[in-house]
Amino acid sequence: MIQIKALHSAYESSGVRTEVLTDINLELAAGETCAIIGPSGCGKSTMLKILAGIITDFDGTVLINGQPVMPEQQTIGFIPQNYGLLPWKNITDNIRLGVKIKNKNTSDSGKNLAEMVQLLGLGGLETRYPGELSGGQQQRVALARAFLLQPDLLLMDEPFSALDAMTREEIQNVFLAVWRKYSVSTILVTHHVEEAVYLGRKIVILSAAPGTVSKVFDNPLFGVEDIRNRQDFFQLCLELRQTIKEDWSK
């Protein structure tokens, strides 16, 4: 379970203090996915960095499975916008990187790696390098690396934003297929309403800066087969857009 209570974050520059996040309260059940939508500069990426333990200067309470964020004791997967692949390492080594850093190499690691490669459609690409792959293939490698960790929490910062529309939908399907198998608690930042409805069991709308939670939707359509073609999918997207338009125009 992920719990965020009364979270405030700010930074100071040239003697001026700027609030980034204010009074964020959010709870995510174990194995749940949460999509966060907010305008540019509202603190979405800051929130992910706090959850990842990268930013430690904040007020409030942030708990992962009942414990304060401690990356050295918890396993937290993070997929940035540029995927974070090392160009000088081949695909196999990139996928293994997380478990190597966390010293989670076990007798089952080879078996788990092979399973992940097949599950994400990377068979035959193991000895290639990131520069030799398409954007969609690089995203699959990033997902494989994150899920191989079997993390307590997976954080994704607009991971599909650089992909064309059709590839994005394909990778969204791949993500859901792997997520269903491992049920990892996941927080995804996105600017795409349809992506939020497709991938988020919970959808959180943040206000303009300083970011605070404007509304939380419990998504009844999450996990429904062929949801993109259903009228209620379009209706929920319309409702979200209307809420966003009203909130961000304040």
C-alpha positions as CSV (number, residue, x, y, z in Angstrom):
1,M,0.0,0.0,0.0
2,I,1.1,3.5,-0.8
3,Q,0.1,6.3,1.5
4,I,0.7,10.1,1.0
5,K,-0.5,12.4,3.8
6,A,-0.4,16.2,3.9
7,L,2.6,16.2,1.4
8,H,4.1,19.7,0.8
9,S,7.2,20.4,-1.3
10,A,8.9,23.6,-2.2
11,Y,12.3,24.9,-3.4
12,E,14.1,28.2,-2.8
13,S,16.0,30.2,-5.5
14,S,17.6,33.6,-5.0
15,G,15.9,33.9,-1.7
16,V,12.4,33.2,-3.1
17,R,10.5,30.2,-1.9
18,T,8.3,28.5,-4.5
19,E,5.6,26.0,-3.5
20,V,5.5,23.0,-5.9
21,L,3.1,20.6,-4.1
22,T,0.7,21.5,-1.4
23,D,-1.4,19.2,0.9
24,I,-1.3,16.1,-1.3
25,N,-3.3,13.2,0.2
26,L,-3.5,10.0,-1.7
27,E,-3.8,6.3,-0.9
28,L,-3.0,3.4,-3.3
29,A,-3.9,-0.2,-2.5
30,A,-1.3,-2.9,-3.0
31,G,-1.2,-4.0,-6.7
32,E,-3.3,-1.0,-7.8
33,T,-2.5,1.3,-10.8
34,C,-2.8,5.1,-10.5
35,A,-2.7,7.5,-13.4
36,I,-1.9,11.2,-12.5
37,I,-2.8,14.0,-14.9
38,G,-1.8,17.6,-14.3
39,P,-0.7,20.7,-16.2
40,S,2.9,21.4,-16.8
41,G,4.8,22.6,-13.7
42,C,2.3,21.3,-11.2
43,G,4.7,19.0,-9.5
44,K,3.9,15.6,-11.1
45,S,7.5,14.7,-11.6
46,T,8.5,16.1,-8.2
47,M,5.9,13.7,-6.6
48,L,7.4,10.7,-8.4
49,K,10.9,11.7,-7.3
50,I,9.7,12.0,-3.7
51,L,8.2,8.5,-3.9
52,A,11.5,7.2,-5.5
53,G,13.5,8.7,-2.6
54,I,15.4,11.0,-5.0
55,I,13.9,14.1,-3.3
56,T,14.1,13.9,0.5
57,D,13.4,17.5,1.5
58,F,9.6,17.6,1.9
59,D,6.9,18.0,4.6
60,G,4.3,15.4,5.3
61,T,4.2,11.6,5.3
62,V,5.0,9.2,2.5
63,L,4.8,5.5,3.2
64,I,5.4,2.4,1.1
65,N,3.9,-0.7,2.7
66,G,3.7,1.1,6.0
67,Q,7.3,2.3,6.0
68,P,8.9,5.7,5.1
69,V,10.5,5.8,1.7
70,M,13.9,4.1,2.0
71,P,15.3,3.0,-1.4
72,E,18.1,1.1,0.2
73,Q,15.5,-1.2,1.9
74,Q,12.7,-1.1,-0.6
75,T,12.6,-2.0,-4.3
76,I,11.3,0.9,-6.4
77,G,11.2,0.8,-10.1
78,F,11.5,4.1,-12.1
79,I,11.0,4.5,-15.8
80,P,11.8,8.1,-17.0
81,Q,10.6,9.7,-20.2
82,N,13.9,8.7,-22.0
83,Y,13.6,5.1,-20.6
84,G,17.0,5.3,-18.8
85,L,18.8,2.7,-20.9
86,L,22.6,2.6,-20.9
87,P,23.7,2.8,-24.6
88,W,27.0,0.9,-24.0
89,K,25.2,-2.1,-22.5
90,N,23.3,-4.7,-24.6
91,I,19.7,-5.5,-24.0
92,T,20.3,-8.4,-21.6
93,D,22.6,-6.3,-19.5
94,N,20.2,-3.4,-19.5
95,I,17.4,-5.6,-18.3
96,R,19.6,-7.1,-15.6
97,L,20.8,-3.7,-14.4
98,G,18.2,-3.2,-11.7
99,V,18.5,-6.6,-10.1
100,K,22.3,-6.2,-10.2
101,I,22.2,-2.8,-8.4
102,K,19.8,-4.2,-5.8
103,N,21.9,-7.4,-5.4
104,K,18.8,-9.4,-6.2
105,N,20.6,-11.9,-8.5
106,T,19.4,-15.4,-7.5
107,S,19.5,-18.9,-8.9
108,D,16.1,-18.0,-10.6
109,S,17.4,-14.8,-12.2
110,G,18.3,-16.4,-15.5
111,K,14.9,-18.1,-15.7
112,N,13.0,-15.0,-14.8
113,L,15.0,-13.0,-17.3
114,A,14.2,-15.4,-20.1
115,E,10.6,-15.3,-19.2
116,M,10.5,-11.5,-19.2
117,V,12.2,-11.4,-22.6
118,Q,9.6,-13.6,-24.1
119,L,6.7,-11.9,-22.3
120,L,7.7,-8.6,-23.7
121,G,8.5,-9.8,-27.2
122,L,12.2,-9.2,-27.0
123,G,13.3,-12.6,-28.1
124,G,16.2,-12.4,-30.6
125,L,17.2,-8.9,-29.5
126,E,19.2,-9.8,-26.4
127,T,22.6,-9.0,-27.8
128,R,21.6,-5.7,-29.5
129,Y,22.2,-2.2,-28.1
130,P,19.6,0.4,-27.3
131,G,20.6,2.5,-30.3
132,E,19.8,-0.4,-32.6
133,L,16.2,-0.6,-31.4
134,S,13.0,1.3,-32.2
135,G,11.3,3.5,-29.6
136,G,8.7,0.8,-28.9
137,Q,11.4,-1.8,-28.4
138,Q,13.4,0.4,-26.1
139,Q,10.2,0.9,-24.0
140,R,9.8,-2.8,-23.8
141,V,13.3,-3.1,-22.5
142,A,12.6,-0.5,-19.8
143,L,9.5,-2.3,-18.8
144,A,11.3,-5.7,-18.6
145,R,14.0,-4.1,-16.4
146,A,11.4,-2.6,-14.1
147,F,9.2,-5.8,-13.8
148,L,12.2,-8.1,-13.4
149,L,12.9,-6.3,-10.1
150,Q,9.4,-7.2,-8.9
151,P,9.3,-3.8,-7.2
152,D,7.3,-2.7,-4.2
153,L,6.4,0.3,-6.3
154,L,6.7,1.1,-10.0
155,L,6.9,4.8,-11.1
156,M,6.6,5.9,-14.7
157,D,7.1,9.5,-15.8
158,E,5.3,9.9,-19.2
159,P,7.0,6.7,-20.4
160,F,5.0,6.5,-23.6
161,S,5.0,10.2,-24.6
162,A,7.7,9.8,-27.3
163,L,5.9,7.0,-29.2
164,D,3.5,7.4,-32.1
165,A,-0.2,6.8,-31.4
166,M,-0.3,3.2,-32.7
167,T,2.9,2.1,-31.0
168,R,1.7,3.8,-27.8
169,E,-1.4,1.7,-27.8
170,E,0.6,-1.4,-28.4
171,I,2.9,-0.8,-25.5
172,Q,0.0,0.1,-23.3
173,N,-1.4,-3.4,-24.0
174,V,2.0,-4.9,-23.3
175,F,2.3,-3.1,-20.0
176,L,-1.2,-4.3,-18.9
177,A,-0.4,-7.9,-19.9
178,V,2.8,-7.9,-17.7
179,W,1.1,-6.0,-14.9
180,R,-1.7,-8.5,-14.7
181,K,0.9,-11.2,-14.2
182,Y,2.9,-9.4,-11.5
183,S,0.3,-7.0,-10.0
184,V,2.9,-4.3,-9.1
185,S,1.7,-1.1,-7.4
186,T,2.1,1.5,-10.2
187,I,1.9,5.2,-10.4
188,L,1.9,6.7,-13.9
189,V,2.2,10.3,-14.9
190,T,0.6,11.1,-18.3
191,H,-0.8,14.0,-20.3
192,H,-3.1,11.7,-22.3
193,V,-6.7,11.4,-20.9
194,E,-7.3,8.1,-22.9
195,E,-4.1,6.7,-21.5
196,A,-5.2,7.5,-18.0
197,V,-8.5,5.8,-18.4
198,Y,-6.9,2.8,-20.1
199,L,-4.1,2.2,-17.5
200,G,-5.4,3.7,-14.3
201,R,-7.7,1.9,-11.9
202,K,-7.5,5.2,-10.0
203,I,-7.2,8.5,-11.9
204,V,-5.9,11.6,-10.0
205,I,-6.3,15.1,-11.4
206,L,-3.8,17.7,-10.0
207,S,-4.4,21.4,-10.0
208,A,-2.1,24.0,-11.5
209,A,0.9,24.9,-9.5
210,P,1.3,24.5,-6.6
211,G,-0.2,21.1,-7.3
212,T,-2.8,19.7,-5.1
213,V,-5.3,16.8,-5.7
214,S,-8.4,18.3,-7.4
215,K,-10.3,15.1,-7.9
216,V,-9.9,11.3,-7.7
217,F,-11.8,9.0,-10.1
218,D,-12.2,5.3,-9.3
219,N,-12.2,3.9,-12.8
220,P,-14.9,1.3,-13.3
221,L,-13.6,0.5,-16.8
222,F,-10.1,-0.5,-15.8
223,G,-9.2,-3.9,-17.2
224,V,-12.3,-4.3,-19.4
225,E,-11.6,-6.0,-22.7
226,D,-11.7,-3.9,-25.9
227,I,-12.5,-0.9,-23.7
228,R,-11.3,1.7,-26.3
229,N,-14.2,0.8,-28.6
230,R,-16.9,1.2,-25.9
231,Q,-19.2,4.2,-25.5
232,D,-18.7,4.4,-21.8
233,F,-14.9,4.7,-22.4
234,F,-15.6,7.8,-24.5
235,Q,-18.0,9.1,-21.9
236,L,-15.5,8.8,-19.1
237,C,-12.8,10.5,-21.2
238,L,-15.3,13.3,-21.9
239,E,-16.1,13.6,-18.2
240,L,-12.4,13.8,-17.3
241,R,-11.7,16.4,-20.0
242,Q,-14.5,18.5,-18.7
243,T,-13.3,18.3,-15.1
244,I,-9.7,19.1,-16.2
245,K,-10.9,22.1,-18.3
246,E,-13.0,23.5,-15.4
247,D,-10.2,23.0,-12.9
248,W,-7.3,24.2,-14.8
249,S,-9.1,27.4,-15.9
250,K,-9.6,28.6,-12.3
